[in-house]
Amino acid sequence: MGVLLLALLSLAGCQSLIYYGHAAGGQLRLVQTREPVDEVLDRLQDQRQDNEGADLLYRRLVFTQELLEFADKTLAMPADGRYRTYVELDRPYVVWNLFAAPALSLEPRRWCYPVVGCAPYRGFFSVARAERDARRLQAERYEVYLGGVAAYSTLGWFDDSLLSTFIRWPEPRLAQLIFHELAHGVVWVRDDVAFNESFATFVGRQGSIAWFQDRGGDAALASHQQDLLDWQRLQALLGVAREALTSVYESDLSDAQKTAGKAQILGAVRACYAAQREALGDGRHDAMMASLNNALLVSLATYQDLVPAFASLFAEHGGRWRDFFAAVRQLARLTPEERLARLGASGDEQIAERRDDHGADEVQCEALTSHGFYREASGAVDDHVGSGGHRQHEGA
């Protein structure tokens, strides 16, 4: 840990020194408080009969160890020591990610780090510290979004632990998260967070489907897939919003006209959401829609935009995980432009196929159409993937 910290500090300016000290300290505290899963299970064994909380924790810990075996043998993703320890935290999220974007742009504020490269967010182990930086960015006229993160990957620098922030989740969400984080250990491309997160998002969701299909968990899978479908519909609506906003922001209108157009678009999107609330999560996303801004849209795009392309690539390789991962590694070796072009072609094919099969599932938004802002958004939807709902960010 000391070696890593010194490496980080040697590359940092004064403000970055403070931040990297905060980040290294947060990681160190996790390492110091982790316990082997086997020891935790032994301790819980005597408590679980009379304690529902202890019983749930016991069952979820056992479940995660089964997931790791499945990931290794079936998904070609060995855990290599990850998630064999457990940490009980006294907070709902392990870190908070801060996103920022200008008031009239969807181009995110970026932060650069050693090893991982540049990313459109900055993570904090302290919500108070994150809120302080958010206020500073707001003073600089950025729009901000602060999302709690239940888990994150150290990309092999440490053996990541299971955390209390997610261990008690329903099994489908927990499986999705574990496979998502393991995917980061398969492929990580420096300076391309959208590629990395969309890849991991697809692997998490497709991997969880494979798990429940293998184990015959039809009821749990059906409920989970309904959540995914609701989220896909909402993603389609927000894709419309992003396209409409981009059209306004990149136009020759004055800033005052752009601001008015932005307000009109966001109002129309909220009206559409309210009119179709039941099909868009039945209220689970009310808070998100109430705080909708450029920074929040940037955060969603980071995790979602390339998912259809990875779904298409997976299908191209017949659902064979090793072949799929080999193809993704080949993409990782391309230039950013080549990579985006290849993924864009795959995603377009996936979108065209879905238009024929699932037109009835598309979200219709008369509020946007009547204002002339509508764009075709079915491309934001993917049959195999989606989010279980925007419960802040589940993983990074």
C-alpha positions in Angstrom: 0.0 0.0 0.0 2.8 2.4 0.9 4.5 1.8 -2.5 1.2 2.5 -4.4 0.6 5.7 -2.3 4.1 7.0 -3.0 3.7 6.3 -6.7 0.4 8.3 -6.7 1.9 11.2 -4.7 4.9 11.5 -7.0 2.6 12.3 -9.9 0.3 14.7 -8.0 0.0 18.4 -7.5 -0.9 19.9 -4.2 -4.7 19.5 -4.5 -4.2 16.0 -5.9 -1.9 15.1 -3.0 -4.8 15.7 -0.7 -7.2 13.7 -2.8 -4.9 10.8 -3.3 -4.2 10.7 0.4 -7.9 10.5 1.1 -8.3 7.7 -1.5 -5.4 5.7 -0.3 -6.6 6.1 3.3 -10.0 4.9 2.5 -8.7 1.8 0.7 -6.3 1.1 3.5 -9.1 1.1 6.1 -11.0 -1.5 4.0 -7.9 -3.7 3.8 -7.3 -3.4 7.6 -10.9 -4.4 8.6 -11.6 -7.3 6.2 -12.2 -10.8 7.5 -12.0 -14.1 5.6 -15.4 -15.2 4.5 -14.9 -18.7 6.0 -14.3 -17.1 9.4 -17.4 -14.9 9.2 -19.5 -18.0 8.2 -18.2 -19.9 11.2 -19.1 -17.1 13.5 -22.6 -16.7 12.0 -23.3 -20.5 12.1 -24.4 -20.4 15.7 -26.3 -17.1 15.4 -28.4 -17.8 12.3 -31.1 -19.9 13.9 -32.4 -17.1 16.1 -31.3 -14.1 14.2 -32.8 -13.3 10.8 -30.1 -10.8 10.0 -27.4 -13.2 10.7 -29.1 -15.9 8.6 -29.5 -13.6 5.6 -25.9 -12.5 5.8 -24.8 -16.2 6.0 -26.9 -17.2 3.0 -25.7 -14.3 0.9 -22.0 -15.0 1.7 -22.5 -18.6 0.7 -24.3 -17.4 -2.4 -21.3 -15.2 -3.5 -18.9 -18.1 -3.1 -21.1 -20.2 -5.4 -21.1 -17.2 -7.9 -17.3 -17.1 -7.9 -17.2 -20.8 -8.8 -19.7 -20.3 -11.5 -17.8 -17.3 -12.9 -14.6 -19.4 -13.1 -16.1 -22.6 -14.6 -18.9 -21.3 -16.8 -18.1 -17.6 -17.5 -14.4 -17.9 -17.9 -13.8 -15.2 -15.3 -11.5 -16.5 -12.5 -11.8 -14.5 -9.3 -8.1 -14.9 -8.5 -8.6 -14.3 -4.7 -11.2 -11.6 -5.0 -14.3 -11.6 -2.8 -13.0 -14.1 -0.3 -13.1 -11.6 2.5 -15.8 -9.5 4.0 -16.0 -5.9 5.4 -18.8 -4.5 7.5 -19.2 -0.8 6.9 -21.1 1.8 8.9 -22.4 3.6 5.8 -24.8 2.9 2.9 -22.2 3.2 0.2 -18.5 2.5 0.1 -17.7 5.6 -2.1 -19.6 8.4 -3.7 -18.9 9.3 -7.4 -19.1 13.0 -8.4 -20.1 13.8 -12.0 -20.1 17.3 -13.4 -21.0 18.9 -16.7 -21.4 22.5 -18.0 -24.9 24.0 -18.0 -25.1 23.9 -21.8 -23.1 20.8 -22.7 -23.1 17.1 -22.2 -19.3 17.0 -22.3 -18.3 15.8 -18.8 -15.7 17.3 -16.6 -12.8 14.8 -16.5 -10.3 13.8 -13.9 -7.1 11.9 -14.7 -5.4 9.3 -12.5 -2.3 7.1 -12.6 -2.8 3.6 -14.1 -6.5 3.9 -14.9 -6.3 7.1 -17.0 -9.0 9.8 -17.2 -12.6 9.3 -16.1 -15.7 11.5 -16.1 -16.1 11.2 -12.3 -14.2 11.5 -9.1 -14.8 9.0 -6.2 -14.8 9.8 -2.5 -14.9 7.6 0.6 -16.5 10.5 2.5 -19.9 11.9 1.5 -19.1 15.2 3.3 -15.9 15.5 1.2 -17.8 14.7 -2.0 -20.4 17.3 -1.2 -17.8 19.9 -0.6 -16.2 19.3 -4.0 -19.7 19.3 -5.5 -20.4 22.8 -4.1 -17.0 24.0 -5.4 -17.9 22.8 -8.9 -21.3 24.4 -8.7 -19.6 27.7 -7.8 -17.7 27.2 -11.1 -21.1 27.0 -12.9 -21.0 23.2 -13.4 -24.1 21.0 -12.9 -23.3 18.2 -10.6 -24.6 14.7 -9.7 -23.4 12.7 -6.7 -24.1 9.0 -6.8 -23.5 6.5 -4.1 -21.5 3.4 -5.2 -22.0 0.1 -3.5 -18.8 -1.5 -4.9 -15.8 -0.8 -7.0 -12.8 -2.6 -8.5 -9.2 -2.0 -7.7 -8.2 -3.7 -11.0 -6.1 -6.3 -9.4 -4.1 -4.0 -7.1 -5.9 -5.6 -4.1 -8.1 -8.6 -3.6 -11.5 -6.8 -3.5 -13.7 -7.7 -0.6 -17.4 -8.3 -0.2 -19.0 -5.3 1.5 -22.0 -4.8 3.7 -23.1 -2.1 1.2 -24.4 -4.8 -1.2 -24.1 -8.2 0.4 -27.8 -8.2 1.5 -29.2 -7.3 -1.9 -31.6 -9.7 -3.6 -29.8 -12.5 -5.4 -30.3 -11.3 -9.0 -28.9 -7.9 -8.2 -26.0 -9.4 -6.2 -25.1 -11.8 -9.0 -25.2 -9.0 -11.5 -22.9 -6.9 -9.3 -20.3 -9.6 -8.7 -20.1 -10.5 -12.4 -19.8 -6.8 -13.3 -16.9 -6.2 -11.0 -15.1 -9.4 -12.0 -15.4 -8.2 -15.6 -13.2 -5.3 -14.8 -10.4 -7.8 -14.1 -10.9 -9.3 -17.6 -10.5 -6.1 -19.6 -9.7 -2.5 -18.7 -8.8 0.1 -21.3 -7.0 3.1 -20.0 -8.8 6.4 -20.7 -12.0 4.7 -22.0 -14.4 4.5 -19.1 -17.5 4.2 -21.3 -16.0 1.1 -23.0 -15.0 -0.4 -19.6 -18.3 0.2 -17.8 -20.6 -0.7 -20.7 -18.6 -4.0 -21.1 -18.9 -4.8 -17.4 -22.5 -3.8 -17.3 -23.3 -6.2 -20.1 -21.2 -9.0 -18.5 -23.0 -8.5 -15.2 -26.4 -8.7 -16.6 -25.8 -11.5 -19.1 -23.9 -13.4 -16.5 -26.7 -13.2 -13.9 -29.2 -14.4 -16.5 -26.8 -17.4 -17.3 -26.6 -18.1 -13.6 -30.3 -18.3 -12.9 -31.0 -20.2 -16.1 -28.4 -22.7 -15.0 -29.9 -23.0 -11.5 -33.6 -23.0 -12.6 -34.4 -19.8 -10.8 -37.2 -18.9 -13.1 -39.3 -16.8 -10.7 -36.4 -14.7 -9.5 -35.1 -14.3 -13.0 -38.5 -13.2 -14.3 -38.9 -10.6 -11.7 -35.4 -9.3 -12.3 -35.9 -9.2 -16.1 -39.1 -7.1 -15.6 -37.0 -4.6 -13.6 -34.5 -4.6 -16.5 -37.2 -4.0 -19.1 -38.6 -1.0 -17.1 -35.1 0.4 -16.9 -34.5 -0.2 -20.6 -37.6 1.9 -21.4 -36.5 4.7 -19.1 -33.0 4.6 -20.8 -34.7 4.9 -24.2 -36.6 8.0 -22.9 -33.4 9.5 -21.5 -31.6 8.7 -24.8 -34.3 10.9 -26.5 -33.5 13.7 -24.0 -29.7 13.5 -24.6 -30.1 13.7 -28.4 -32.6 16.6 -28.1 -30.3 18.4 -25.7 -27.2 17.8 -27.8 -29.1 19.2 -30.8 -29.8 22.4 -28.9 -26.4 22.8 -27.3 -24.6 22.4 -30.6 -26.8 24.8 -32.4 -26.2 28.4 -33.3 -28.7 29.7 -30.8 -27.8 32.2 -28.2 -27.1 31.0 -24.7 -30.4 32.4 -23.5 -32.2 30.5 -26.2 -30.3 27.3 -25.4 -31.2 27.7 -21.8 -34.9 28.0 -22.7 -34.7 25.1 -25.0 -33.1 23.0 -22.3 -35.8 23.8 -19.8 -38.5 22.9 -22.4 -36.8 19.5 -23.1 -36.4 18.6 -19.5 -39.9 19.6 -18.7 -41.2 17.5 -21.6 -39.2 14.4 -20.5 -40.5 14.7 -16.9 -44.0 15.0 -18.3 -43.5 11.9 -20.4 -42.1 10.0 -17.4 -45.1 11.1 -15.2 -47.5 9.9 -17.9 -45.9 6.5 -18.2 -44.6 6.1 -14.6 -45.9 2.6 -14.1 -44.0 1.2 -17.2 -40.9 3.1 -16.2 -40.2 1.6 -12.8 -43.5 2.3 -11.0 -42.0 5.2 -9.0 -38.5 3.7 -8.3 -36.9 6.5 -10.3 -38.9 9.5 -9.1 -36.0 11.0 -7.2 -33.7 10.7 -10.2 -36.1 12.3 -12.5 -36.7 15.2 -10.1 -33.0 15.9 -10.1 -32.4 15.3 -13.8 -29.6 17.5 -15.2 -26.6 17.3 -17.6 -24.4 15.7 -15.0 -26.9 12.9 -14.3 -27.3 12.2 -18.0 -23.5 12.0 -18.3 -23.4 9.5 -15.4 -26.0 7.2 -17.1 -24.3 7.4 -20.5 -21.0 6.3 -18.9 -22.5 2.9 -17.9 -25.0 2.3 -20.7 -24.3 3.7 -24.1 -22.2 0.8 -25.6 -24.1 -2.0 -24.0 -26.1 -2.9 -27.1 -22.8 -3.3 -29.0 -21.4 -5.7 -26.5 -24.7 -7.7 -26.7 -24.3 -7.9 -30.4 -20.7 -9.0 -30.1 -21.7 -11.7 -27.6 -24.3 -13.0 -30.1 -21.8 -12.9 -32.9 -19.7 -15.4 -30.9 -22.7 -17.7 -30.2 -22.8 -16.8 -26.5 -19.4 -18.4 -25.9 -17.8 -16.5 -23.1 -14.1 -17.2 -23.9 -14.6 -16.2 -27.6 -16.4 -13.1 -26.5 -13.7 -12.1 -24.1 -11.1 -12.7 -26.8 -13.0 -10.4 -29.1 -13.2 -7.7 -26.5 -9.5 -7.9 -25.8 -8.9 -7.4 -29.6 -11.1 -4.3 -29.4 -9.1 -3.1 -26.5 -5.9 -3.1 -28.6 -7.5 -0.8 -31.3 -7.3 3.0 -31.3 -10.2 4.8 -29.6 -11.6 5.7 -33.0 -11.3 2.2 -34.4 -12.9 0.8 -31.3 -15.8 3.1 -31.4 -16.4 2.5 -35.1 -16.4 -1.3 -34.5 -18.7 -1.1 -31.6 -21.0 1.4 -33.3 -21.5 -1.0 -36.2 -22.4 -3.8 -33.9 -24.7 -1.7 -31.9 -26.5 -0.5 -35.0 -27.2 -4.1 -36.1 -28.6 -5.0 -32.6 -30.8 -1.9 -32.7 -32.2 -2.7 -36.2 -33.1 -6.3 -35.1 -34.9 -5.0 -32.0 -37.0 -2.5 -33.9 -38.6 -5.3 -35.8 -39.3 -7.5 -32.8 -40.1 -5.0 -30.0 -41.7 -1.9 -31.3 -44.5 -2.2 -28.9 -42.1 -1.9 -26.0 -40.8 1.5 -27.1 -41.6 4.5 -25.0 -43.9 7.0 -26.8 -43.3 10.6 -25.7 -45.9 13.0 -27.0 -44.6 15.8 -24.9 -41.2 15.6 -26.7 -42.8 15.0 -30.1 -45.1 18.0 -29.8 -42.1 20.2 -29.1 -40.2 18.9 -32.1 -37.4 17.4 -30.0 -38.1 13.7 -30.7 -35.3 11.4 -31.9 -35.5 7.7 -32.5 -34.3 6.2 -29.2 -35.0 2.5 -29.5 -31.2 2.1 -29.7 -30.9 2.7 -26.0 -32.8 -0.5 -25.3 -31.2 -4.0 -25.2 -33.1 -7.2 -24.7 -30.3 -8.8 -22.6 -29.3 -5.9 -20.5 -30.5 -2.9 -18.6 -30.2 -1.8 -15.0 -32.2 -3.2 -12.2 -33.2 0.4 -11.5 -31.2 3.5 -10.8 -30.4 2.9 -7.1 -27.4 5.2 -7.4 -24.4 3.4 -9.0 -24.1 -0.3 -8.1 -20.6 -0.6 -9.2 -17.7 1.1 -10.9 
